[in-house]
Amino acid sequence: MKAVVDTNVVFAYLYDKDPFHNKAVKIIEKYKRLILPSIVVFELIYLFYKYNIELNIIKYILYSDEIELVENTKEDIYYALDKNPRSYDDFNDYIILNTAKRLKVDLITFDEELKELFYD
């Protein structure tokens, strides 16, 4: 089973001090392959700097056989713009959402609003 994974889940999985760490571990272990949109990698790098986490973890993620990195497309950007995002975070969420829809796979996120949009 494949799924696009949102930044909040990946970060919670990697950062054991995150309050959702155990939940993220249980969720991620259900999937054989995780798809990371490139925007998720950029957001992770930002969070790693913010929380003073070693950036080499990103290399480990990218080299993992269970992780598939996908580029975000012009279609993803148009989708996000058409949704009239209220913030930079919303814009990124819409890109992640459309990536999952475009690839026709599940979306793993802790963001309830994003889940609702995915299942609409």
Contacts in CASP RR format, 6 or more apart in sequence:
PFRMAT RR
TARGET T0000
AUTHOR 0000-0000-0000
METHOD contacts of the structure
MODEL  1
MKAVVDTNVVFAYLYDKDPFHNKAVKIIEKYKRLILPSIVVFELIYLFYK
YNIELNIIKYILYSDEIELVENTKEDIYYALDKNPRSYDDFNDYIILNTA
KRLKVDLITFDEELKELFYD
1 30 0 8 1.000
1 31 0 8 1.000
1 32 0 8 1.000
1 33 0 8 1.000
1 106 0 8 1.000
2 31 0 8 1.000
2 32 0 8 1.000
2 33 0 8 1.000
2 34 0 8 1.000
2 35 0 8 1.000
2 68 0 8 1.000
2 103 0 8 1.000
2 105 0 8 1.000
2 106 0 8 1.000
3 31 0 8 1.000
3 33 0 8 1.000
3 34 0 8 1.000
3 35 0 8 1.000
3 100 0 8 1.000
3 105 0 8 1.000
3 106 0 8 1.000
3 107 0 8 1.000
3 108 0 8 1.000
4 34 0 8 1.000
4 35 0 8 1.000
4 36 0 8 1.000
4 37 0 8 1.000
4 96 0 8 1.000
4 99 0 8 1.000
4 100 0 8 1.000
4 103 0 8 1.000
4 105 0 8 1.000
4 106 0 8 1.000
4 107 0 8 1.000
4 108 0 8 1.000
5 28 0 8 1.000
5 34 0 8 1.000
5 35 0 8 1.000
5 36 0 8 1.000
5 40 0 8 1.000
5 108 0 8 1.000
5 109 0 8 1.000
6 40 0 8 1.000
6 93 0 8 1.000
6 96 0 8 1.000
6 107 0 8 1.000
6 108 0 8 1.000
6 109 0 8 1.000
6 110 0 8 1.000
6 111 0 8 1.000
6 114 0 8 1.000
7 40 0 8 1.000
7 43 0 8 1.000
7 44 0 8 1.000
7 47 0 8 1.000
7 92 0 8 1.000
7 96 0 8 1.000
8 20 0 8 1.000
8 109 0 8 1.000
8 110 0 8 1.000
8 111 0 8 1.000
9 20 0 8 1.000
9 24 0 8 1.000
9 27 0 8 1.000
9 28 0 8 1.000
9 108 0 8 1.000
9 109 0 8 1.000
9 110 0 8 1.000
10 24 0 8 1.000
10 36 0 8 1.000
10 40 0 8 1.000
10 44 0 8 1.000
10 61 0 8 1.000
11 18 0 8 1.000
11 44 0 8 1.000
11 47 0 8 1.000
12 18 0 8 1.000
12 19 0 8 1.000
12 20 0 8 1.000
12 21 0 8 1.000
12 23 0 8 1.000
12 24 0 8 1.000
12 110 0 8 1.000
13 21 0 8 1.000
13 24 0 8 1.000
13 25 0 8 1.000
13 28 0 8 1.000
14 44 0 8 1.000
14 53 0 8 1.000
14 57 0 8 1.000
14 61 0 8 1.000
15 21 0 8 1.000
15 51 0 8 1.000
15 53 0 8 1.000
18 24 0 8 1.000
20 110 0 8 1.000
23 110 0 8 1.000
24 110 0 8 1.000
27 108 0 8 1.000
28 34 0 8 1.000
28 108 0 8 1.000
31 66 0 8 1.000
31 106 0 8 1.000
31 108 0 8 1.000
32 66 0 8 1.000
33 66 0 8 1.000
33 67 0 8 1.000
33 68 0 8 1.000
34 66 0 8 1.000
34 67 0 8 1.000
34 68 0 8 1.000
34 108 0 8 1.000
35 67 0 8 1.000
35 68 0 8 1.000
35 69 0 8 1.000
35 70 0 8 1.000
35 99 0 8 1.000
35 100 0 8 1.000
35 103 0 8 1.000
35 105 0 8 1.000
36 61 0 8 1.000
36 67 0 8 1.000
36 68 0 8 1.000
36 69 0 8 1.000
36 70 0 8 1.000
37 70 0 8 1.000
37 71 0 8 1.000
37 72 0 8 1.000
37 76 0 8 1.000
37 95 0 8 1.000
37 96 0 8 1.000
37 99 0 8 1.000
38 69 0 8 1.000
38 70 0 8 1.000
38 71 0 8 1.000
38 72 0 8 1.000
39 72 0 8 1.000
39 92 0 8 1.000
39 95 0 8 1.000
39 96 0 8 1.000
40 96 0 8 1.000
41 58 0 8 1.000
41 61 0 8 1.000
41 62 0 8 1.000
41 69 0 8 1.000
43 92 0 8 1.000
44 58 0 8 1.000
44 61 0 8 1.000
45 55 0 8 1.000
45 58 0 8 1.000
47 53 0 8 1.000
48 54 0 8 1.000
48 55 0 8 1.000
48 57 0 8 1.000
48 58 0 8 1.000
49 55 0 8 1.000
61 67 0 8 1.000
62 69 0 8 1.000
70 99 0 8 1.000
70 103 0 8 1.000
72 95 0 8 1.000
72 99 0 8 1.000
73 102 0 8 1.000
75 98 0 8 1.000
75 102 0 8 1.000
76 94 0 8 1.000
76 95 0 8 1.000
76 98 0 8 1.000
76 99 0 8 1.000
76 102 0 8 1.000
77 95 0 8 1.000
79 94 0 8 1.000
79 95 0 8 1.000
79 97 0 8 1.000
79 98 0 8 1.000
80 91 0 8 1.000
80 92 0 8 1.000
80 94 0 8 1.000
80 95 0 8 1.000
80 98 0 8 1.000
81 91 0 8 1.000
83 90 0 8 1.000
83 94 0 8 1.000
85 91 0 8 1.000
85 93 0 8 1.000
85 94 0 8 1.000
93 111 0 8 1.000
93 114 0 8 1.000
96 107 0 8 1.000
96 109 0 8 1.000
96 114 0 8 1.000
97 107 0 8 1.000
97 114 0 8 1.000
97 117 0 8 1.000
97 118 0 8 1.000
100 106 0 8 1.000
100 107 0 8 1.000
100 118 0 8 1.000
101 118 0 8 1.000
107 114 0 8 1.000
107 115 0 8 1.000
107 118 0 8 1.000
109 115 0 8 1.000
109 118 0 8 1.000
END
